[in-house]
Amino acid sequence: MNASPDIGEVAGLIGEPSRIAMLVSLLGGKSLPASELARIARITPQTASAHLSKLVDGGLLVSQSYGRHRYYRLANPEVAHALEALYTIAAPKPIRSLRESDQVRAMRYCRTCYDHLAGEVGVALTERLLALQLIAEADQEFVLTEAGKQKLRALGVDVEANPKSRRRFARPCLDWSERRHHLAGALGASLTNRLFELGWIERLPGGRAVRLTPAGKSGLTEHFGVTFPTPKETAT
């Protein structure tokens, strides 16, 4: 019989400033090389290597070598979910520059939360899916309805749950900036991936912020009745 999970060990790994900077930079779901993570954390490559080893050993990151470079990513969606949950209880940091203000505004408007859509756009889309009864709430989960399955499949979204996957299929994820839920899980990832394929959303360089394209605005309005303000109308 195993003892209770050691929350203190995980908290210690996450709580170090350099390590949390590297973990947060990976919340967009992509892999980054050790050199880039060192730059993000503003530490030497040698120090970064030591921190990354601890994060891998602690089960928060996984690594893979490509040629001479080693890339790191979050170990699983549960790690991303835990990090996002911390955002909802953490006090906001003061904004110190116009550039940082613009970055925060873009993040609040539309971003990826690991591999699914978050921010004002992600929440608005989720609420429309609920209003149209394409998904439904049941026992603190989201359930894809038959109408939702047909609608999303017609859009090209993979709507079949993998019975061998340990990942939850459709679940609510509390959005730290909107304080409401967006769609996560395998279904949220499939829907977001399809929006990228359609060119309805595009990644912005240097972070997790995502741009809603003109095609995306018209497509989401046409298919789901979603309308959005422009980013500059979003509160900071």
Protein Blocks (a to p, Z undefined) as FASTA:
>chain_A
ZZdddfklmmmmmmpmklmmmmmmmmnopacdfklmmmmnopafklmmmmmmmmmmnopa
ccddehjbccdddfbfklmmmmmmmmmmpccdddfbfklmmmmmmmmmoccehjacedjk
lmmmmmmmmmnomacceehiacddfklmmmmmmnopafbdcfkbcbdfbdcdddfklopa
cdedjklmmmmmmmmmnopaccdehiabdcddfklmmmmmmmnopacddfklpcZZ
